[in-house]
Structure formats: structure tokens, C-alpha cells
Amino acid sequence: MLDEQLTNEALGVLFDAAAPASAVRPWRLDVNGHLIDVYLDGSHALPAHDRAARALLIASGAAVFDLRCAAASLSFDSWVSLCPYRHEPDLLARMVVEPTGLPDQELRSLYAAIRSRHLTRPPAAPTEAVRFALTRAAELENTALSWLPGPFAPLAVLTTDRDEPADQVAAGMALERVLLTAVTYGVATSYLHHLPRTDLS
């Protein structure tokens, strides 16, 4: 079954979900059966501003997370391996989707938030319940969210244990999960990218 090609309808849902992750799309998707490879598209590199391509990998990681949400919306389960081959540094993620009928329900619920992520919302300080939900969202992607006081609103700093390419892609996945979770709580967010960390305010 897994060697059968995904339908055009399913591919449309998956590709449309990944598109809003970044204004610049530094990735390309290769599909073979139920295997989706996410490659870094070097034509979008900005070496003068991001020599380590960290921002590009984070944006690509966000797209990978959106693909997972879209797969869940189609009742697919999904498994992701980050930077699986050292000899293929441009292969950022390999995702397998399987129509098990047992999708991750939380990913499925976050799929609806993808389209509304950029809607304008009134600023408001996050409640303790919201902070807990956002911190948990980061932890589900094996990252950490630390809260700091800010001049107008609290700052949440997203960190990974290491700073390898796989960690940067993972940071993008976690960042997207945090942002989409914030949408479900009606919380306005913006994020700042500073080397070597990503800040979410």
C-alpha cells in the first residue's frame, strides 16, 4: 500500500498546508509513494545574513510540521526522520505518511489553525494556562520554552540542546507548533530570529 502514489487531492492538501509556513519557501518536496522528502532549496540561501542557513532550516522545519498537521487532517499517521543521511546534507526531513485511520488528533486540530495564523488579534498577556500550553507544545517537539519578562509582553525563548542542522529543523517544527497552539487560544504572537537562538514574543 505504501508504494502506491498519493492522490492529487491529498497532495494538494499537503502542499497547500506547507505553503504558509514562510513568505520565502526555501524547501522543495519530492514525493514517492507515501514517502515525502523535504530538501533545502539552495537558490533561496542568504549567505550575507545567515551564513549557517539557520533561518532557512527553521522555516523548512515549520513546513514539515504543517505537513504533519495536513497528513493528520487526511486521517494519515506520519513519521519523520530529520537529516537522515550525512552524505545528503540538503535532505532535511524524510516523512512517511500512512492511512492508518488513527491520526494524531492534536495535529488534526492544529491543521485548522494554519490558515488563520496570520489574522490580526488584539494584544494580550498570555494567561498561565496559555503559557503552560505553549511550553507543552515546545516540549512535544523535544525543545524547551523559557519565559522572560518583556517591556510590553512576556518573551518566550525557544531552545534546543544542540545547534546541528537537525536541531535547527526541529526548532522550526517546534516554533510552528507553538505558534499554531497560540492561535487556538486566540493569542497574538510575533517572533524574532537572532543567532544562535529564536525568540518568540
FENWO-V946807 format. One record per helix or strand of 3 or more residues. SS is the DSSP state (helix for helix, strand for strand). FROM is the first residue (numbers start at 0). LEN is the number of residues. If there is no record, write none. Layout:
BEGIN
SS,FROM,LEN ; SS,FROM,LEN
END
This chain:
BEGIN
helix,7,12 ; strand,26,6 ; strand,34,6 ; helix,41,3 ; helix,53,20 ; strand,76,6 ; strand,90,8 ; helix,104,10 ; helix,127,13 ; strand,143,5 ; strand,154,5 ; helix,164,20 ; strand,190,4 ; strand,196,4
END
